[in-house]
Amino acid sequence: MNIVSQIIVGFIAFIHLYILWLEMFAWTTRARKVFKTIPADQFEKTKVMAANQGLYNGFLAAGLIWSLFISDVNWSSNVALFFLGCVLVAGLYGTFTVSKRIFYVQSVPAILGILSLLNY
């Protein structure tokens, strides 16, 4: 995996670790400032659901971080491509069901990562 791909993959992993933190540990505090379209009275009611979503974001981050530690270039790229594909699908689903903003936060970085790996 080339250095540009590694930087993009690392950045996307960081984004998903941040989302994990928001959804699992800061849902009723900091997340209120980030997810402004959700009514304030819904945060406490959806705390468990948000934590579940955060866990899935953690799995995405873990897979991307794992790909950075694989020494075999082809294997590393393939693992990164798989998890970037998962991020892309999750981002597209969120774009169509929740907010168009998700496209720019999740899907665009995933697309850039995929393109950087395919052009290697």
C-alpha positions in Angstrom: 0.0 0.0 0.0 1.5 3.4 -1.0 1.9 6.2 1.5 -1.1 8.2 0.1 -3.3 5.2 0.6 -2.0 4.7 4.1 -2.7 8.3 5.0 -6.2 8.2 3.6 -6.9 4.8 5.3 -5.6 6.2 8.6 -7.7 9.3 8.3 -10.8 7.3 7.6 -10.0 5.0 10.6 -9.7 8.1 12.8 -13.1 9.4 11.6 -14.7 6.1 12.5 -13.0 6.0 15.9 -14.4 9.5 16.5 -17.8 8.3 15.5 -17.4 5.3 17.8 -16.6 7.7 20.7 -19.5 10.0 19.9 -22.1 7.2 19.6 -20.9 4.9 22.4 -19.5 7.3 25.1 -20.7 10.9 24.3 -24.2 10.3 22.9 -26.0 12.3 25.5 -23.4 15.0 25.8 -21.1 16.0 22.9 -23.1 14.1 20.2 -26.0 16.6 20.7 -23.8 19.3 19.2 -22.7 17.1 16.3 -26.1 15.6 15.4 -28.1 18.8 15.4 -31.1 17.3 13.4 -32.0 14.9 16.2 -34.4 16.3 18.7 -32.8 16.8 22.2 -35.3 14.5 23.9 -34.3 11.6 21.7 -30.7 11.2 22.8 -31.4 9.5 26.1 -34.1 7.3 24.4 -31.7 6.2 21.7 -28.5 5.8 23.8 -28.4 2.0 23.4 -29.1 2.1 19.7 -26.4 4.7 19.2 -23.9 2.6 21.1 -24.7 -0.3 18.9 -24.0 1.8 15.8 -20.8 3.1 17.4 -19.6 -0.5 17.9 -20.0 -1.1 14.1 -18.0 2.0 13.4 -15.3 0.6 15.7 -15.2 -2.6 13.6 -14.7 -0.5 10.5 -11.9 1.4 12.1 -10.3 -1.8 13.4 -10.3 -3.4 10.0 -8.7 -0.3 8.4 -6.1 -0.1 11.1 -5.4 -3.8 10.7 -4.8 -3.2 7.0 -2.0 -0.7 7.9 -0.1 -3.4 9.8 -0.1 -6.1 7.2 3.3 -6.4 5.7 2.2 -8.1 2.4 1.3 -5.3 0.0 -1.4 -7.2 -1.8 -3.0 -8.6 1.3 -2.9 -5.2 3.0 -4.5 -3.5 0.0 -7.2 -6.2 -0.3 -8.1 -5.9 3.4 -8.2 -2.1 3.1 -10.4 -2.3 -0.1 -12.8 -4.6 1.7 -13.2 -2.2 4.7 -13.3 0.9 2.5 -16.1 -0.8 0.5 -18.0 -1.4 3.8 -17.5 2.3 4.7 -18.7 3.3 1.2 -21.8 1.2 1.5 -22.6 2.5 5.0 -22.0 6.0 3.8 -24.3 5.6 0.8 -27.0 4.1 3.0 -26.8 6.9 5.4 -26.8 9.4 2.6 -30.1 8.1 1.3 -31.8 7.4 4.6 -30.5 10.0 7.1 -28.6 13.0 5.7 -26.8 14.1 2.5 -23.9 15.3 4.7 -22.9 11.7 5.4 -21.9 11.4 1.7 -19.1 13.9 2.3 -18.1 12.6 5.7 -18.0 8.9 4.9 -18.5 8.1 1.2 -16.1 10.7 -0.4 -13.1 9.7 1.8 -13.9 6.0 1.1 -14.0 6.6 -2.6 -10.7 8.5 -2.5 -9.2 5.6 -0.5 -10.5 3.0 -3.0 -9.2 5.1 -6.0 -5.8 5.5 -4.3 -5.5 1.7 -3.9 -6.7 0.9 -7.3 -4.2 3.3 -8.9 -1.3 1.8 -7.0 
